[in-house]
């Protein structure tokens, strides 16, 4: 028997529709390698967004090349990581994420 889950809508147009949980921000930001933590949170939150807008947003950071940005799953991890770090460092400015 399989159960069907309702997808979580994280973005409408270029703006997030919800906030990250404080536990996610704490686990995904700070010093050291947080990749495994972020990956777990992507799965736990069913975090996802528009493929093209995630690529464009990440391309603006200049950290990844075109080949790396083709991997949407990794882009989900990258966007969540950046958002969590921004929430940690600037909590009053990053309650919601704008993919600009």
C-alpha positions, 0 to 999 in steps of 0.5 A: 500500500502506498500513500499519496502526499500533497506536495508542499508549495514553497514558492509562488512566483519568486517569493517563498510562501513559508519560513524555514523552521528555527531548527533547520536554520540552526542545523544548516548554518554556521561554521563547518561542513553542513552538507549532510544536515542541509540534505536531510532538511531538504528531504524532511521539508520536501523543499523544492522550487522552480527549476529555472529560478533556482538556477538563475538565483544561484548563478547570480552568486557566481559559485557554480558553473553551468554544468553544476547548475544543471542538477536541480537536486543539488540546487535545492540543497544550495538554495536551502543552505544559502537561505538558512545562512542568511536567516542565521546572519540577518534574521530580520531580513530573511524571514522569506526568500526572494529569488532575485 
